[in-house]
């Protein structure tokens, strides 16, 4: 048998032996492949088909690693026959054995989508699509404690968010209500957790957020005790980490309540609980401590805090506060050192040169355009403007204090500024030096200081020339004002203050059309220039273009809502447009701003009088008399009103006051005597007339009343006064005849007259008409002796009151190129604006 096997092996070896050929094909064999991979012939492969139909291809691999699981221990079975499970030697069921009719899947060897219990006729369905659609998802059961807790947490978070959003838009009351509701919901959430047995899982972050938001909203609504209580709850709870920082908020509330010692205490407690790693926060708290010490007047303690900050992390605000403290204690040397520290504080901003394109690179230019006005650049500009403001204010503050004279102090500040990064502020300090001279009424020094800028650069030259023009205009030196206005316009044609001053010099020369052009140009350069708009309205008013003037002042009123000057001009324009009701409305608005303006009250009384409302007119005239009892027109109207209403006794006090104001005017004394007559006090009237006769012996009206009174009272003096009356009347007739003859002789020359003589007549007529009003009462009283009733008074309708501008004679005067109205000691020019020394 062994020999047979050996021969068979030899034959097989010989089959694999190939005889060598003479020429071998080097490209042969590339198209040969293993027939096993020929998928086209699988249908004719008997072995493959047999494996597919039986379980031969699905049986597990045989292994003999574990005892009792040898391949001989279990017979093979087809897919159509049941398998017979055999127990292993350990008594454990075989892998893949059937238990209770269900085949256990062999996960170690089974491919995805296959099962070991396929039946005849089943299809290949690895994704399980033949089972139909998936069942619907199970809905959440909201009745469970866990779901209820989650819903409550979401509601609390939503309420906190709504509270913060309401506060961001200014709805503080709504924000507080939302914060309170969030607190109630959060407490309900805690109770829900305790009832469900999850008290140890309380959300501390949510509780902290609720309490902090509630405290903040209390503080925003100025409910400070409630806010402090809420903060105290957080601070005392040891479970909240870093809650000690909230003591800063509590200190801020104490500052608002002006409880400064408590504020200092809480700031220091907060400072103790903040580590040195948070350097910036500690610096801010120390700055707050210094500010509170300043408010308490403890400048030494404040200086200690500010000096520490300037040594650790210097900044502009702290440096300025330090200068203020040194100024308060009067330490000159330390003021100088602090000023030098202030101007050396680094701002940490880049040069403006980086925003200027220096080449033709389009990409670089686009980047520069994009960053030229972005948020970062705006922040840098604002920081620089703030630093310049503090430096200018500090220099103006300490300049008069650091040296024996303010001029020397200004010179020292200018030298220090010139050697710093703020060199452009030196010229502004020089101009402020001139402003200080003006405040001290030293006009010559101010002019000399400003004239030194005539050779400086255009911006400074324009500012100095504008101020000089303004000064000369106030001094009524209009030629010099015009000269410096031209110089300012030459240096800077777009300077609106220079254009206004130029327009003013033209306005006073009554060239209103040209003045209007300058004001319009100033408005084109600066549309918010209120001085130009006001002066343009006055110019249109002078040109009798009332509608255009009204438009100007209405626009100005939209900008300056509480300007009494603007509202008066509107009232005056409506009066000129014959709309008294609108004029009254605007005057009432004037009084809402200036409650005690006597001239506005008098004008309002005049308008009501013209409308026939005597009671309202009396109310406003009387109010005007209370605030300014020296207005003759108001006194005259009130006296006439009491005579008309048959209260002559009350009229006496007003005419007596008029007598004190104008003692040389006989008409007021005659009115006093007339009031005594009307009230039936003839003896007092007689004494008054006698007193008037002693002062004015040639007064015809007084003698006539004396004759009438003595006749009615049966006095012996009647003949004496009658004789004097005849003499005075005769002298008066002689005087009138002389005047008449003089006029007749001069009338011949007037017929050949010139323009000058005509103008003289006009002036004479004007003077006569202006004096008519003051003589109305006297003229009326002249007719009294000829009447049937000797004591009949003059009609009060003949007594009227003229109006004086409520804001003084400067109302019709154009405004200069200054931002503020110029008072006796205020010479702030528009170019300087708010750069005045602090009061």
TORGU-209793 format. One record per residue (C-alpha): residue in three letters; x, y, z. Coordinates in steps of 0.5 Angstrom, whole numbers, plus 500, padded with zeros to 3 digits. Layout:
<sites>
AlaXYZ ...
</sites>
This chain:
<sites>
Unk500500500 Unk506505502 Unk509503495 Unk502505491 Unk502511495 Unk509513493 Unk508511486 Unk502516485 Unk506522488 Unk511521483 Unk506521478 Unk504528480 Unk510531481 Unk512529474 Unk505532472 Unk508539474 Unk515538470 Unk515542464 Unk520541459 Unk524547457 Unk523550450 Unk528554446 Unk525561446 Unk521563452 Unk515568452 Unk516574457 Unk509577456 Unk506570458 Unk502569464 Unk499576465 Unk492573463 Unk492567467 Unk488568474 Unk485563479 Unk478560476 Unk476561484 Unk475568482 Unk471567476 Unk464570478 Unk461568471 Unk462561472 Unk459560479 Unk452558476 Unk456552473 Unk460550479 Unk457544482 Unk461545489 Unk459552490 Unk452551488 Unk452545493 Unk455549499 Unk450555498 Unk444549498 Unk447546504 Unk449549511 Unk456547509 Unk457555508 Unk454557514 Unk457552519 Unk462555524 Unk469554524 Unk471548527 Unk476549534 Unk478544539 Unk481550544 Unk475548549 Unk474541552 Unk468538550 Unk467542543 Unk471538539 Unk468537532 Unk466530533 Unk461532538 Unk456535534 Unk453532527 Unk452537521 Unk445538519 Unk442542513 Unk438548513 Unk432544513 Unk433539519 Unk433541526 Unk440541530 Unk441537536 Unk444541541 Unk449537545 Unk452539552 Unk459541553 Unk463537558 Unk461543563 Unk454542562 Unk453549558 Unk449549552 Unk453549545 Unk454556542 Unk449556536 Unk444551540 Unk437552540 Unk433553546 Unk426553547 Unk425553539 Unk429560538 Unk436560535 Unk441564539 Unk445568534 Unk453567534 Unk455574534 Unk462572533 Unk462569526 Unk455572524 Unk455577518 Unk451583519 Unk443582516 Unk444574517 Unk441570522 Unk442563524 Unk435561523 Unk433562516 Unk427558513 Unk426556506 Unk423562502 Unk426568506 Unk429573502 Unk435577504 Unk433584507 Unk439586511 Unk436593513 Unk429590515 Unk425594510 Unk420588509 Unk418589517 Unk414596515 Unk415603518 Unk418604524 Unk413605530 Unk412612533 Unk417615538 Unk414614545 Unk412621547 Unk415624554 Unk411623560 Unk411630563 Unk408627569 Unk414625572 Unk418629577 Unk424629573 Unk420632567 Unk417637572 Unk424639574 Unk426640567 Unk420645565 Unk421649571 Unk428650570 Unk427652563 Unk422657565 Unk426660570 Unk432661565 Unk427664560 Unk425669566 Unk432671567 Unk433672560 Unk427677559 Unk429681565 Unk435682562 Unk433684556 Unk427689559 Unk433692563 Unk437693556 Unk431697553 Unk430701559 Unk424698562 Unk426698569 Unk420696572 Unk418690567 Unk425688569 Unk424688576 Unk417684575 Unk421679571 Unk426678576 Unk421677582 Unk417672578 Unk424668577 Unk425668584 Unk418665585 Unk419660580 Unk426658583 Unk423657590 Unk418652587 Unk423649583 Unk427647590 Unk421645593 Unk419640588 Unk426637588 Unk426636596 Unk419633595 Unk422628589 Unk428626594 Unk433630590 Unk435635595 Unk442634594 Unk442636586 Unk440643587 Unk442647581 Unk446652585 Unk448656579 Unk441657577 Unk440660584 Unk446665584 Unk443667577 Unk436669580 Unk439672586 Unk444676583 Unk439679577 Unk434680583 Unk439685587 Unk441688580 Unk434690578 Unk432693585 Unk439697585 Unk437699578 Unk430701580 Unk433705586 Unk430700591 Unk437700595 Unk435697602 Unk432691598 Unk438690593 Unk442690599 Unk438685602 Unk439681596 Unk446682596 Unk447680603 Unk443673602 Unk448671596 Unk455674600 Unk453670607 Unk452663603 Unk458660603 Unk456655598 Unk457661592 Unk464661590 Unk467668589 Unk461672592 Unk465676596 Unk466680589 Unk459683590 Unk461687596 Unk463692590 Unk456693588 Unk454694595 Unk459699596 Unk456702590 Unk449703593 Unk452706599 Unk456711595 Unk449713592 Unk446713599 Unk452718601 Unk454713606 Unk461714605 Unk464710611 Unk460704610 Unk462704602 Unk469705604 Unk469699609 Unk465694603 Unk470696598 Unk476694602 Unk472688604 Unk472686597 Unk479688596 Unk481683601 Unk477677597 Unk480679591 Unk487676589 Unk493679586 Unk492676580 Unk486680578 Unk490686578 Unk486691574 Unk480689578 Unk484691584 Unk486698581 Unk479700579 Unk476698587 Unk482702589 Unk480708585 Unk473708587 Unk476708594 Unk480714593 Unk474718589 Unk470716596 Unk475719600 Unk475726596 Unk467726597 Unk469725604 Unk474731604 Unk479726606 Unk484728601 Unk490725604 Unk487718604 Unk485719597 Unk492722595 Unk495715598 Unk490711594 Unk491715587 Unk499715588 Unk499707589 Unk495707582 Unk499711579 Unk505707581 Unk502701579 Unk498702573 Unk498709571 Unk492712567 Unk489719565 Unk483719570 Unk487717576 Unk492722574 Unk487728574 Unk484726580 Unk491726584 Unk492733581 Unk485735584 Unk487733591 Unk494736591 Unk490743588 Unk485742594 Unk491742599 Unk495747596 Unk501743595 Unk505747589 Unk511742588 Unk507736588 Unk502739583 Unk507740578 Unk510733579 Unk503730578 Unk502734572 Unk508732569 Unk506725571 Unk499726567 Unk502728561 Unk507722561 Unk501717561 Unk502712555 Unk495712552 Unk497705548 Unk494708541 Unk497708534 Unk499714530 Unk494717526 Unk500716520 Unk498709519 Unk491711517 Unk494715511 Unk495711505 Unk502712502 Unk503708496 Unk498706490 Unk497699493 Unk490698492 Unk489692497 Unk493696502 Unk488702501 Unk482698502 Unk485696508 Unk486703511 Unk479705508 Unk476699512 Unk480701519 Unk479708518 Unk473709522 Unk472702525 Unk470701532 Unk477701535 Unk479707531 Unk473711534 Unk475708541 Unk482711540 Unk480718538 Unk475718544 Unk481716549 Unk485722546 Unk480727546 Unk479725553 Unk486725555 Unk487732552 Unk481735556 Unk484733562 Unk490736561 Unk487742559 Unk483743565 Unk488741569 Unk493746566 Unk488751567 Unk486749574 Unk493749577 Unk496755572 Unk494761577 Unk496756583 Unk503754582 Unk507760581 Unk506767584 Unk502770578 Unk497766573 Unk501768567 Unk508765569 Unk504759571 Unk501758564 Unk508759561 Unk510753565 Unk505749563 Unk506751556 Unk513749556 Unk512742559 Unk506741554 Unk511743548 Unk516737551 Unk510732551 Unk506728546 Unk501733546 Unk505739543 Unk499741539 Unk495743546 Unk500749547 Unk497754543 Unk490752546 Unk493754553 Unk496760550 Unk489762548 Unk486760554 Unk491765557 Unk488771553 Unk481768556 Unk484769563 Unk486776562 Unk479777559 Unk476775566 Unk480779570 Unk478785565 Unk485786563 Unk483787555 Unk490790553 Unk494784555 Unk488779552 Unk489783546 Unk497783546 Unk496775547 Unk492774542 Unk496778537 Unk502774538 Unk498768534 Unk498772527 Unk504769525 Unk502762527 Unk499756523 Unk492758520 Unk488754525 Unk491758531 Unk491764527 Unk484763525 Unk482762532 Unk486768535 Unk483773530 Unk476770531 Unk477772538 Unk480779537 Unk474781532 Unk469779537 Unk473783543 Unk473789538 Unk465788536 Unk464788544 Unk468795544 Unk464798538 Unk470798534 Unk467796528 Unk473797523 Unk478793527 Unk472788528 Unk472787521 Unk479787520 Unk480781524 Unk474778522 Unk477778515 Unk484776517 Unk480770521 Unk477768514 Unk483768510 Unk486764515 Unk480759515 Unk475760510 Unk471755513 Unk471757520 Unk463759522 Unk465764528 Unk469768523 Unk464768518 Unk459770523 Unk463776526 Unk464778519 Unk456778518 Unk455782524 Unk460788522 Unk456788516 Unk449788520 Unk451794524 Unk452798517 Unk445796515 Unk447792509 Unk442786511 Unk443783504 Unk450782505 Unk450780512 Unk445774510 Unk450771505 Unk455771511 Unk450768515 Unk448763510 Unk455761509 Unk456760516 Unk450755516 Unk453751510 Unk460750513 Unk456748520 Unk449746520 Unk448746527 Unk451753528 Unk445756532 Unk448763532 Unk448764525 Unk441761524 Unk439766530 Unk442772526 Unk439770520 Unk432770523 Unk434777525 Unk436780518 Unk430777515 Unk426781520 Unk430787518 Unk428786511 Unk421785513 Unk421778510 Unk417775516 Unk415769513 Unk423767512 Unk425770519 Unk419765522 Unk422759519 Unk429761522 Unk426761529 Unk422755528 Unk428751526 Unk432754532 Unk427753537 Unk427745535 Unk434745537 Unk434750543 Unk427748546 Unk428752552 Unk431758549 Unk427764552 Unk430769546 Unk428764541 Unk421764543 Unk420771544 Unk422773537 Unk417768535 Unk412771539 Unk414778536 Unk414775529 Unk407773530 Unk405780533 Unk408783527 Unk404778522 Unk397780526 Unk396773529 Unk396775537 Unk393769539 Unk400765537 Unk404771540 Unk400770546 Unk402762546 Unk409763545 Unk410769550 Unk406764555 Unk412759553 Unk417764555 Unk414765562 Unk414757563 Unk422758562 Unk423765565 Unk418766570 Unk420772573 Unk421776567 Unk417783568 Unk418785561 Unk415779558 Unk409779563 Unk408787561 Unk408785554 Unk403779555 Unk398784559 Unk399789553 Unk397783548 Unk391781552 Unk389789553 Unk389789545 Unk384783545 Unk379786550 Unk381782556 Unk382787561 Unk382782567 Unk388778564 Unk391784562 Unk391786569 Unk394780572 Unk400780568 Unk401787568 Unk401787576 Unk405781576 Unk410785572 Unk410791577 Unk411786583 Unk418784579 Unk420791577 Unk416796580 Unk420802576 Unk417801569 Unk413807568 Unk408804562 Unk406799567 Unk405804573 Unk401808568 Unk396802565 Unk395800573 Unk393807575 Unk389808569 Unk385801570 Unk384803578 Unk381809575 Unk376806570 Unk374801575 Unk372806580 Unk378805585 Unk381811585 Unk384810592 Unk388804590 Unk391808584 Unk394813588 Unk400809590 Unk402807583 Unk402815581 Unk406817587 Unk411811585 Unk411814578 Unk412821582 Unk418818585 Unk421816579 Unk420822574 Unk419828579 Unk420833574 Unk414830570 Unk408834573 Unk402830570 Unk404824575 Unk403829581 Unk396832578 Unk394825577 Unk395824585 Unk391830586 Unk385828581 Unk385821585 Unk384825591 Unk378829588 Unk375823585 Unk375819592 Unk372825595 Unk378827599 Unk378835597 Unk382837603 Unk388833601 Unk387834594 Unk387842595 Unk394841599 Unk396837593 Unk395842588 Unk398847592 Unk404843593 Unk404842585 Unk403850584 Unk409851589 Unk414847585 Unk411849578 Unk408856579 Unk406856571 Unk402850570 Unk396852568 Unk392846569 Unk394846577 Unk391853577 Unk385852574 Unk383846579 Unk385851585 Unk381856582 Unk375851582 Unk376847588 Unk377854592 Unk370856589 Unk367850591 Unk369850598 Unk368857599 Unk375859600 Unk378866600 Unk384864596 Unk380864590 Unk381871588 Unk389870588 Unk389864584 Unk384867579 Unk389873578 Unk395868577 Unk391864572 Unk390870568 Unk397872568 Unk400865566 Unk394865561 Unk396871558 Unk404870558 Unk402863555 Unk398867549 Unk404872548 Unk409866548 Unk404862543 Unk404868538 Unk411869538 Unk412862536 Unk407863531 Unk410869528 Unk417865528 Unk414860524 Unk411864519 Unk417868518 Unk421861517 Unk416858512 Unk418862507 Unk425859507 Unk422852508 Unk418853501 Unk425854498 Unk428849503 Unk433843502 Unk433836504 Unk437838510 Unk431842513 Unk426837511 Unk429832515 Unk429837521 Unk422838520 Unk421830520 Unk425830526 Unk421835530 Unk415831528 Unk418825530 Unk420828537 Unk413831537 Unk409824536 Unk414821541 Unk412826546 Unk405825545 Unk404819549 Unk407822555 Unk403828555 Unk396824554 Unk394825561 Unk395832561 Unk392834555 Unk386830557 Unk386834564 Unk386841560 Unk379840558 Unk377839565 Unk375846567 Unk371847561 Unk366841563 Unk360841567 Unk363837572 Unk369840575 Unk372833578 Unk371829571 Unk377825570 Unk381823564 Unk379817560 Unk383811562 Unk383809555 Unk388815553 Unk393812557 Unk397806554 Unk403802555 Unk409801550 Unk413795550 Unk420794552 Unk424788549 Unk424783555 Unk431781554 Unk434788554 Unk436792548 Unk441787545 Unk435782543 Unk435786536 Unk443785536 Unk446780532 Unk450774536 Unk457774535 Unk461768534 Unk461766541 Unk457759543 Unk454762549 Unk451769551 Unk456774553 Unk455777560 Unk459782564 Unk465777565 Unk464772560 Unk468773554 Unk468765551 Unk469765544 Unk466759539 Unk473757538 Unk474756545 Unk467753547 Unk467750554 Unk475751555 Unk473756560 Unk476756567 Unk472752572 Unk468757576 
</sites>
